[in-house]
C-alpha cells in the first residue's frame, strides 16, 4: 500500500476504489473542494450536517458542492432563486459560466492565501515524543472528530509531532492542541492476511493529543 489516502470511514461500505479518485472529473472535483474551503469556516462539520440518505447517495464532490450552496444561502450571499435559475441554465448548457464578480486583485489575494497559509501552528508542548508507544483511547465522541473508529484501543508508535491545530468543529480562534503522526502495524488493525498472503505494512494516521494515551 503506497501513497497517502484518507483513512477515515466505517466498515460495511465495500472496498475503496482508489483508481476512481484520478478520474476525468478530477479538475471539476478540485474546483468544488476549493469553493467549499473558501466559502466555509470548517468544512467537515458542514459535510456531516447533510441528510444521511442524501449524503450516501451523492458523489464525493457533490457533497462538497452541496455544502457550499447551503452555506452561501444561509449567509445571504446567494438566494435559492439564483441557485435554481442556474440549475435550469446548466440543464440546457453544461458549459455555461456565471459572470465573474471577483476583481483580479481579489483572485490574486485568494491564491496567495491558499499557497502561504500554514496548515499547522507551532507546537504547544504535547506530552508525546517520536518513538513513544501510545494507545488510541476507546471513546464515543459526540460531534465532529478526526479519530477513525477502527483504531480505537490499538497501540501504535509516535512517528513525529506535526505542530498544533484547533480541534475539529471548533472556531478558528479556539485553543489549539498538538497533532501527532502515529504509525500502526496493519496486523494490529486488521489481523494477518491469510487468503492472499499480503505482507504486513505500516499505516500512518494524524491524531490529536486527546485521542492518545501512554502505554
N, C-alpha and C positions, 0 to 999 in steps of 0.2 A: 504494500500500500504506500504510494508515493504522493507527495503534494500536500496541499492544505485544503481541508474540507470543513464544512460546518458539521460539528459533531453533536449537535443537539437532536431534538426529536424524540419520538417514542417508538416502542415496538408495535408491530401489527400492521404497518403500512407498506410492507414489502421492501424489496431491495432498492437502494438508491441508484438511479441511472446517472452516473457521473458524466457520461458522454453527452447527455441531453443538455448539460449546462453550457457546453460550447455549441450552441445551435445557431442557425442562420438569423435568429432574432436576438442575438446577444447584445447588439448595439441598442436595439429598442429597449431591452431589459435594463441595460446600464442607464439609459436616459430616465426610465421610470424610477430607478433607485435614487439617482441624483436628485430628481424633482422631490422625492419624498424626504430626503435628507435636508434639502434646502427649505422645505415647507413645514417640517415638523420639529418639535422640540422633544426628541426621544421617539425614535421610530418604532421600536419593538413593542412598547406598551400599546401604541395605537393599532398595530397589527393584531394584537391579542384581544382588542375590543371588538373585532369583527364578529358577525354572527358565525357560530361554529360550522353550520351546514354550508353557508356561502364560502367560508374560508377553505373547507376541504374540497369544494367543487371548482375552486378558482385555480388558474395557473399561477405559478410563483410570482411573476411580475404583475399580474392582475391585482394581486393583494396590495402591492406597493402603490399601484396607481389608485386603487380604491381609497387607501389611506390618505393620499394626497388630496383627492377630490373631497372626501368627507371633512378633512381639517380646513381646507380652503373655504368650504361652505360655512363651517362653524365659525370661522373668524371673519366672515363677511367679505373675503377677498373676491370671491365669485359667487354667483347665485345659482340655485337649482335650475332656473330657466336658462341661464347661459350654458350650463353643462348639457342640458337636454338638447339645446339648439345645436351644439357641436357634435353630439352623438348622432343627430339626424344628418348633419353635413358629412360626417365620416362614413355613414352607411352608403352614401351616394358617391363619395370621393375619398378613398382611403389615404390619398396623398395630400389632402387639403392641409394648409398650415394657418394657424391663428396669426393675427398681426403681431409683430414684435412690439412689446410695450416697455422693454428694459433698455435703457441707453447703453451705448457701447462701453462707456466708463463703468456702468454697473456690472456688465458681464465680466470685464477685466477684474473688478473687485471680487466677484464671486470666485473666479478662477484662482486668484491669489489666496483667498481664504481657504479654499479646498486643498490647495497644494502646500500651504505653510502652517496650518494649524496642527499642533502636535496631537497625536492620538491619546497620549497619556501624560500625566503630570509627574513631577518628581516624587520619589518615594516619601511616604510619611513615617517610615520606620517600622515596617512589618516585622513580625516575630520569627519568620522563617528565613532560611538561607539555602543556597544551592547545595544539593546533595542530601538534604534532610528528608527523612521519611515522614509522610503525613497521611492522614486518613480523611477522606471526604465525609463530612458529617451526615448522619442519617436524619433527614428532616423532611418536612412537608411545607415548604414556604408558600405564603399567600401572596398573590400578586406576581408581577413580572420579576423574573430572576434569570440567571445565566448558569445554572447548575444542572446538567443533564441527569435524569433520574437513574440511568444505568451505572453511574459512577459512585453513587452514594453508598458509603460503607466500605469502599475499595481503598486499598493502600497504594500510594504512588510516591514518587520522588520529586522534590522541587528541582526543576531544571534551571530556572533563573527567575529573578524578580524583574518585573516589567515596568514598575512605577505605580502610580496611583490614579484612580478614576472615581467619579461619583457612582453610587450604586444604581443599578438598573431601575428605571421608573422614578427616580428622584429628580428634583430640579437641578439644573446645571450648576447652581451656586451652592449645592449641598456639601456637607463634609465628605472628604474623599477617603478611599480605603485602598490599600495596596492590592495589586493583582500579581499572581504568580503563574508561570507555566509549569504544569505538573506532568510528569511522564508516567504513564501506566503501561503495564505489560498486558498485551491482548488476552493472554491466558487468564489473568486475574479478572478481566472484564467479562469474557465470554466463554472461557474454558478452552480446552485443546480442540483443534480441528482434526477430527479423525476420518472424515469422509473423503476429503480431497488431499490431505497431507500438507496443507498450507502451514508454513513455519510461523512461529510467533513473531510478533512485530510490536513496535512501540507506538503508543497513542499519546499525543501531546494536547492538553486542554488548558486553556487560560481560566483561572478561577480566582474569585475574590477571597480575601483573607478569612472572612466569616464563614466560608464554606469548608474550611480546613481545620484540623486539629492535630496536635503532635501524636506520634505513635509511641 
